[in-house]
Amino acid sequence: METALATHSQDVVTDNEKTAKQAIIYLRENGLGRATFLPLSLINGRIVKDDHDFDGILGIAAELVKCKPTFRSVVDHLLGNVLIADNMDSALDFVRENRGSGFSRIVTLHGEVIMLSGAMTGGSTSSKTVPLLGRQRLMLELKKAIEEGSKDVESLSKTVDDLVKSNEQESDELITLKINAGKLSEYVSQAQLKISAITAAITETSQQVEAKVTEQKETRSKLIDTESNILEKEKLLPEMGEKIHKLLTEEHELLKEKQELQKEIETIESTSRNILENDHNLRERLQNCEVQMARIESDLGLIADRLSTEYDALIEDVLAMETKGSSDQDQQVEKLKRSIKRMEPVNLLAIEEYKSQKERESFMLAQFADLTEAKENLNKLIIELDNLARKEFLDTLKIIGENFQETFSKLFDGGSADIKVLNSENVLESGVEFFVQVPGKKVKEMSSLSGGEKALTAVALIFALLKTKPTPFCILDEVDAALDESNIRKFAEMLSSFALDSQMIIITHNKQTLTACDAIYGVTMQEKGVSKVISVKMK
């Protein structure tokens, strides 16, 4: 029965689940270890129906145990699906022919256990070990035997004394009684030796129990330390989350600022092109005006020369001359008007237009100078950003290359891997090339590797990127499809190590990869046309 109960022999029976809950809370708060509680209000024991009449099967364990009616549900719960057999052969015969029965295991009188699945447990135990269930009964029997032996010894001693006193002369009978007393004394000595052996066995068992208690205390202490470490780590999680969120926010703001600067640069370049175009048009108009002004000044010079030569007069005098006057003056004026009419027409507003265009040209030149200065400043900013981006890119590429070498060596059990920039003079617009050296082979480009080597190298690169900058979660879709069994094992081990920092979600059909997962989510169709998601917690 002790073998059938196994660890349940030390379960604690409570009246209801409330008492069990309070006891569990007390154990947890005081660090007193763990225990299994069986609330009578919840336990619903059931005995498996046995319609088999099989030789060697003595019966169901629950039916062979006597207890108070109050505890019958507990006994049925613990022993209702356990059979008792007289020996191992009978148990094996039953298992061969009744694998589909509701019993979980069969226990023999010698302590062997045969599971209905076929597993077998047995062997020898220490002869000094006192069974847990029989310990109290054995102690009572020993105490009773000691008391009876002591009474017998006292009675025999008294009888011997009486016989010695009353029959001192009957030496033969006295000798016989002494012999009997010696035998009784020897019997008592043997009983005391047995009692000593049993006491030693009980002491050894007590020491073992104390050792187990000490071990449980040490385990409890380690568990408390582990829980403390976990709590400390959990306290750090919000702080790390805030730092990560802050860094992500700063990165987002920098990207946004870079995009805004790029838009401003494009706007300024567009405005600069428009200004240059307007400036070109203004320069053409200014050049035409200058040509026209030169022509007008030349015409005015010719007119002034003709007035001076032919009429001995100045243009200012002619323009200022009053329209009223003597007839001679009127005639002279008419003559001058006719002479002027014979000349080409003169645009007297050309000077004002020239001044206006000159002012506009100065304004446009000032704007052009401001835009040119802004463009130079933006070009300097672009150069600084490019230099910073180039430095960040090369530094990050260097770190990725080191991590790539590490992950590649782990997955390939050696070898080397490197990342090189194709155009070192123009890094930001250049591509990168991967060079790997598989153990036992020459250095090759990625394009010259086999399909499996390419897939494993790509996996090494993915893990190198994740190691450089871990992400909150990562989705991998059929990355192990081209890998063989040994490489999938390495992939699964590395996947488990990276799962400590990131939530790894993998879509796969490989069974070996599934064994590395903490949880599996699959879709099944129990009814036609109705899909259902089923999850399995592997741990």
C-alpha positions in Angstrom: 0.0 0.0 0.0 2.9 2.4 0.7 4.2 1.7 -2.8 0.8 2.2 -4.3 0.4 5.5 -2.5 3.9 6.7 -3.4 4.4 10.3 -2.4 0.7 10.7 -1.6 1.2 8.9 1.7 2.2 12.3 3.2 -0.7 14.3 1.7 -2.7 16.3 4.2 -6.4 15.8 4.4 -8.5 19.0 5.2 -12.2 19.5 5.8 -12.7 21.9 2.9 -10.8 23.9 0.3 -10.8 27.1 2.5 -8.6 25.4 5.1 -6.3 24.0 2.4 -6.0 27.5 0.9 -5.1 29.1 4.2 -2.5 26.4 4.9 -0.9 26.9 1.5 -0.7 30.7 2.1 0.8 30.1 5.5 3.5 27.8 4.0 4.3 30.3 1.2 4.5 33.4 3.5 6.7 31.6 6.1 8.9 29.8 3.6 8.0 26.4 5.1 8.1 24.4 1.9 5.3 22.7 -0.1 2.6 20.2 0.6 -0.3 18.5 -1.1 -3.8 19.0 0.4 -6.9 16.9 -0.2 -10.1 18.9 0.8 -12.9 16.5 1.6 -15.4 19.0 0.2 -13.8 18.8 -3.3 -12.3 15.3 -3.5 -14.6 13.0 -5.5 -13.1 9.5 -5.4 -14.1 6.9 -8.0 -13.3 3.2 -8.1 -12.7 1.7 -11.5 -15.2 -1.0 -12.3 -13.4 -4.4 -12.6 -15.4 -7.1 -14.5 -12.3 -9.2 -15.0 -11.8 -12.5 -13.2 -8.1 -12.8 -13.5 -5.9 -15.3 -11.6 -3.4 -13.6 -9.3 -5.2 -10.3 -9.1 -6.2 -9.8 -5.4 -8.4 -6.9 -5.9 -8.6 -3.1 -6.2 -6.4 -1.3 -3.6 -9.1 1.0 -2.4 -11.4 -1.9 -1.6 -8.6 -3.6 0.4 -8.2 -0.6 2.7 -10.3 0.1 5.8 -11.0 3.6 6.9 -13.7 5.8 8.4 -16.6 6.6 6.1 -15.6 10.3 6.2 -12.3 9.5 4.4 -13.6 7.0 1.9 -13.6 9.6 -1.0 -9.9 10.2 -0.3 -9.0 6.5 -0.4 -11.1 6.0 -3.6 -9.3 9.0 -5.1 -5.8 7.7 -4.4 -6.3 3.9 -4.8 -9.5 3.5 -6.9 -7.5 2.9 -10.1 -4.8 0.7 -8.6 -4.8 -3.1 -8.7 -3.0 -5.4 -6.2 -1.4 -8.6 -7.6 0.2 -11.5 -5.9 3.3 -11.5 -8.1 4.9 -9.8 -11.1 3.8 -12.6 -13.6 0.2 -12.2 -12.8 0.5 -8.4 -13.2 2.2 -8.7 -16.6 -0.5 -11.2 -17.8 -3.2 -8.7 -16.9 -1.4 -5.8 -18.6 -1.0 -7.8 -21.9 -4.7 -8.5 -22.1 -6.3 -5.4 -20.5 -4.3 -2.4 -21.8 -7.6 -0.5 -22.5 -8.9 -0.8 -18.9 -9.3 2.3 -16.6 -6.6 1.2 -14.2 -3.3 3.2 -14.1 -1.0 0.7 -12.5 -0.7 -2.7 -10.7 1.3 -3.2 -7.5 2.5 -6.6 -6.3 2.9 -7.9 -2.8 6.7 -7.5 -3.2 6.5 -3.8 -4.0 6.9 -4.0 -7.9 4.9 -1.5 -9.9 3.7 -2.3 -13.5 2.1 0.6 -15.4 -0.7 -0.2 -17.9 1.6 1.6 -20.4 4.2 -1.1 -19.9 6.7 0.7 -17.7 8.0 -1.4 -14.7 9.5 -0.4 -11.4 11.1 -2.7 -8.8 14.2 -3.9 -7.1 15.4 -4.0 -3.5 15.1 -1.6 -0.6 17.2 -1.2 2.5 16.3 -3.9 5.1 16.8 -1.3 7.8 14.1 1.0 6.4 11.0 1.0 8.4 7.8 1.5 6.3 6.1 4.8 6.8 2.6 3.3 7.2 3.7 0.6 9.6 6.1 2.7 11.7 3.6 3.6 14.4 2.1 0.1 14.6 5.6 -1.4 14.8 6.6 0.9 17.7 3.4 -0.1 19.5 4.1 -3.8 19.0 7.7 -3.3 20.2 6.6 -1.4 23.3 4.0 -4.2 24.0 6.7 -6.9 23.5 9.1 -5.1 25.8 6.4 -4.8 28.5 5.4 -8.4 28.3 9.1 -9.5 28.3 9.8 -7.4 31.3 6.8 -8.9 33.1 7.9 -12.5 32.2 11.4 -11.7 33.5 10.1 -10.3 36.7 7.7 -13.3 37.2 10.5 -15.8 36.5 12.9 -14.0 38.8 10.4 -14.0 41.6 9.7 -17.7 41.0 13.4 -18.4 41.1 13.8 -16.5 44.3 10.9 -18.4 45.9 12.2 -21.7 44.8 15.7 -20.9 46.1 14.3 -19.9 49.5 11.9 -22.9 49.8 14.0 -25.6 48.1 17.6 -24.9 49.0 18.1 -28.6 49.6 16.6 -29.7 46.3 19.7 -28.8 44.2 18.7 -30.8 41.2 15.4 -29.0 40.8 17.1 -25.7 41.5 19.7 -26.4 38.9 16.9 -27.1 36.4 15.1 -23.9 37.3 18.4 -22.0 37.0 18.9 -23.5 33.5 15.3 -22.4 32.6 16.0 -19.0 34.1 19.2 -18.8 32.0 17.2 -19.7 28.9 14.6 -17.1 29.7 17.4 -14.6 30.3 18.9 -15.5 27.0 15.5 -15.0 25.3 15.1 -11.6 27.0 18.6 -10.7 25.8 17.7 -11.7 22.2 14.5 -9.7 22.5 16.5 -6.7 23.8 19.0 -7.1 20.8 16.0 -7.1 18.4 14.6 -4.1 20.2 18.0 -2.4 19.9 18.2 -3.2 16.2 14.6 -1.9 15.6 15.4 1.2 17.7 18.6 1.8 15.6 16.5 1.4 12.4 14.0 3.9 13.7 16.9 6.3 14.6 18.3 5.9 11.1 14.9 6.5 9.6 14.6 9.6 11.8 18.0 10.8 10.6 17.0 10.3 7.0 13.8 12.2 7.7 15.9 15.0 9.3 18.2 15.0 6.3 15.2 15.3 4.0 13.9 18.2 6.1 17.3 19.8 6.0 17.5 19.3 2.2 14.0 20.8 1.9 15.1 23.8 4.0 18.1 24.3 1.7 15.9 24.0 -1.4 13.4 26.4 0.2 16.3 28.9 0.9 17.5 28.6 -2.7 13.9 29.0 -3.9 13.6 32.2 -1.8 16.9 33.5 -3.2 15.8 32.7 -6.7 12.4 34.5 -6.2 14.3 37.5 -4.8 16.5 37.6 -7.9 13.4 37.3 -10.1 11.7 40.2 -8.2 14.9 42.3 -8.6 15.0 41.6 -12.3 11.3 42.3 -12.6 11.9 45.7 -10.9 14.5 46.5 -13.5 12.1 45.7 -16.4 10.1 48.9 -16.2 13.3 51.0 -16.1 14.7 49.2 -19.1 11.4 49.5 -20.9 11.4 53.3 -20.3 15.0 53.5 -21.6 14.2 51.5 -24.7 11.0 53.6 -25.2 13.1 56.8 -24.8 15.7 55.6 -27.3 13.0 54.6 -29.8 11.3 58.0 -29.4 14.7 59.8 -29.9 15.3 57.7 -33.0 11.9 58.4 -34.3 12.3 62.2 -33.7 15.8 62.1 -35.4 14.3 60.3 -38.4 11.4 62.8 -38.5 13.9 65.7 -38.2 16.0 64.3 -41.0 12.9 63.9 -43.2 11.9 67.5 -42.5 15.4 68.7 -43.3 15.3 66.7 -46.5 12.0 68.3 -47.4 13.4 71.8 -46.6 16.5 71.1 -48.7 14.2 70.0 -51.6 12.1 73.1 -51.1 15.1 75.4 -51.0 16.6 73.7 -54.1 13.3 74.2 -55.9 13.2 77.8 -54.8 16.8 78.3 -55.7 16.1 76.9 -59.2 13.1 79.3 -59.6 15.3 82.2 -58.4 18.1 81.3 -60.7 15.6 81.1 -63.6 14.0 84.5 -62.6 17.5 85.9 -62.2 18.4 84.7 -65.7 15.2 86.2 -67.1 15.9 89.5 -65.3 19.4 89.6 -66.5 18.2 89.1 -70.1 15.6 91.9 -69.6 18.2 94.1 -67.9 20.6 93.5 -70.8 17.8 94.4 -73.3 17.1 97.6 -71.2 20.7 98.5 -71.2 20.9 98.1 -75.0 17.7 100.2 -75.3 19.1 102.8 -73.0 22.4 102.9 -74.9 20.4 103.4 -78.1 18.3 106.1 -76.5 21.3 107.9 -75.1 22.9 107.7 -78.6 19.8 109.2 -80.2 19.7 111.9 -77.6 23.3 112.7 -78.3 22.6 113.0 -82.0 19.6 115.2 -81.4 21.6 117.4 -79.1 24.4 117.7 -81.7 21.9 118.6 -84.5 20.2 121.2 -82.3 23.5 122.7 -81.3 24.9 122.6 -84.9 21.9 123.6 -86.9 19.9 125.8 -84.4 22.5 126.7 -81.8 20.2 125.5 -79.1 20.1 123.0 -76.2 17.5 120.3 -75.7 16.8 121.8 -72.2 16.2 125.2 -73.7 13.9 123.8 -76.4 11.9 121.8 -73.8 11.7 124.8 -71.5 10.8 127.2 -74.2 7.3 128.7 -73.5 4.7 128.1 -76.1 3.7 131.8 -76.1 5.9 134.4 -77.5 6.8 136.4 -80.5 6.0 135.2 -83.9 9.7 134.6 -84.6 9.8 132.3 -81.6 6.7 130.5 -82.8 8.1 130.0 -86.1 11.3 128.8 -84.6 9.4 126.4 -82.4 7.4 125.2 -85.3 10.6 124.7 -87.3 12.1 122.8 -84.3 9.0 120.7 -83.9 9.1 119.8 -87.6 12.8 118.9 -87.2 12.0 116.8 -84.2 9.2 115.0 -86.0 11.6 114.2 -88.7 13.8 112.5 -86.0 13.1 109.0 -84.6 10.7 108.9 -81.6 12.4 109.1 -78.1 11.1 107.3 -75.0 11.6 109.8 -72.2 10.5 107.2 -69.6 13.4 104.9 -70.3 15.5 106.5 -67.5 12.8 105.9 -64.9 12.3 102.3 -66.2 16.1 101.9 -66.0 16.1 103.0 -62.4 13.1 100.7 -61.5 14.8 97.7 -63.2 18.1 98.5 -61.5 16.4 98.5 -58.1 14.6 95.2 -58.9 17.9 93.7 -60.0 19.6 94.8 -56.7 16.7 93.3 -54.7 16.9 90.0 -56.7 20.7 89.9 -56.3 20.3 90.3 -52.6 17.7 87.5 -52.4 20.0 85.4 -54.6 22.9 86.0 -52.2 20.7 85.0 -49.2 19.6 81.8 -51.0 23.1 81.0 -52.0 24.3 81.4 -48.4 21.4 79.2 -47.2 22.2 76.6 -49.8 25.8 76.6 -48.7 24.8 76.2 -45.1 22.4 73.4 -46.0 25.1 71.7 -48.1 27.4 71.9 -45.0 24.7 70.4 -42.9 24.1 67.6 -45.5 27.9 66.9 -45.5 27.9 66.7 -41.7 24.9 64.4 -41.7 26.5 62.3 -44.4 29.7 62.1 -42.4 27.8 61.2 -39.3 25.7 58.6 -41.2 28.8 57.2 -42.8 30.5 56.9 -39.4 27.4 55.3 -37.8 27.0 53.0 -40.7 30.6 51.8 -40.7 30.6 51.4 -36.9 27.4 49.4 -36.9 28.6 47.4 -39.9 31.8 46.6 -37.9 29.7 45.4 -34.9 27.4 43.4 -37.1 30.5 41.8 -38.8 31.9 40.8 -35.4 28.6 39.3 -34.3 28.2 37.6 -37.7 31.6 36.0 -37.2 30.5 34.7 -33.8 27.1 33.3 -34.9 28.6 31.9 -38.1 31.2 30.0 -36.1 28.6 28.6 -33.7 26.3 27.4 -36.4 29.1 25.9 -38.6 31.4 24.7 -35.8 34.1 26.9 -37.0 35.0 28.9 -40.2 34.9 32.6 -40.7 32.6 35.3 -42.1 33.0 38.9 -43.1 31.0 41.8 -44.5 32.7 44.3 -46.9 31.6 47.5 -48.5 31.7 47.4 -52.3 32.5 51.1 -52.8 34.5 52.5 -49.9 34.5 56.0 -51.5 30.7 56.3 -51.5 29.7 54.2 -48.5 26.1 55.5 -48.2 25.2 54.5 -51.8 27.3 51.4 -51.9 26.2 47.8 -51.5 27.7 45.2 -49.2 29.1 41.7 -50.0 29.3 38.7 -47.7 32.4 36.5 -47.7 32.2 33.2 -45.8 34.6 30.4 -45.3 32.9 27.1 -44.4 35.2 24.7 -42.4 37.3 22.7 -44.8 36.5 25.0 -47.8 38.0 28.1 -49.4 36.6 31.6 -48.9 33.6 32.1 -51.1 30.9 34.7 -51.9 27.3 34.0 -50.8 26.2 33.4 -54.4 28.6 30.4 -54.7 27.4 28.5 -51.6 25.0 25.6 -51.6 21.3 26.0 -50.7 21.7 24.7 -47.2 24.9 26.7 -46.6 23.1 29.9 -47.9 20.2 29.2 -45.5 22.4 28.6 -42.5 24.5 31.7 -43.3 21.3 33.8 -43.6 20.2 32.5 -40.2 23.7 33.5 -38.8 23.2 37.0 -40.3 19.7 37.3 -38.8 21.0 36.4 -35.3 24.0 38.8 -35.8 21.5 41.6 -36.5 19.4 40.7 -33.5 22.5 40.6 -31.3 23.6 44.0 -32.5 20.2 45.6 -31.9 17.6 43.3 -30.1 14.0 43.8 -31.0 10.9 43.4 -28.7 9.8 40.5 -30.9 10.9 38.7 -34.1 8.9 36.6 -36.5 10.8 33.9 -38.5 8.9 32.3 -41.3 10.1 28.8 -42.4 13.8 29.8 -42.0 14.6 26.1 -41.1 13.1 24.6 -44.2 16.4 24.1 -46.0 18.4 22.9 -42.9 19.3 19.3 -42.1 18.8 17.7 -38.7 22.1 18.6 -37.2 21.9 22.2 -38.3 18.3 22.5 -37.0 19.5 21.4 -33.6 22.1 24.2 -33.6 19.4 26.6 -34.9 17.1 25.6 -32.1 19.8 26.1 -29.4 20.6 29.6 -30.6 16.9 30.3 -30.9 16.4 29.5 -27.2 19.3 31.7 -26.2 18.0 34.7 -28.1 14.5 34.1 -26.7 15.8 35.4 -23.3 15.9 39.0 -24.7 13.3 39.0 -27.5 10.0 37.2 -28.0 10.7 34.8 -30.9 7.7 33.8 -33.0 8.6 31.1 -35.6 6.4 29.5 -38.3 7.7 26.0 -38.9 6.8 22.4 -39.8 9.9 20.8 -38.3 9.3 18.7 -35.2 12.8 19.2 -33.8 12.3 23.0 -33.9 9.0 22.6 -32.1 10.8 20.9 -29.2 12.7 24.2 -28.5 9.5 26.2 -28.2 7.7 27.2 -25.0 4.3 27.2 -26.6 2.8 25.9 -29.9 -0.2 27.3 -31.6 -1.8 25.2 -34.4 -5.0 25.3 -36.4 -7.2 22.3 -36.7 -10.6 21.5 -38.3 -12.5 19.2 -36.1 -15.7 20.0 -38.0 -15.7 20.5 -41.7 -15.5 24.2 -42.5 -14.9 25.3 -38.9 -11.3 26.1 -38.0 -10.1 26.2 -34.4 -6.8 27.4 -32.8 -5.3 25.1 -30.2 -2.4 26.1 -28.0 0.0 23.7 -26.2 2.3 24.9 -23.4 5.4 22.8 -23.8 6.8 23.4 -20.3 
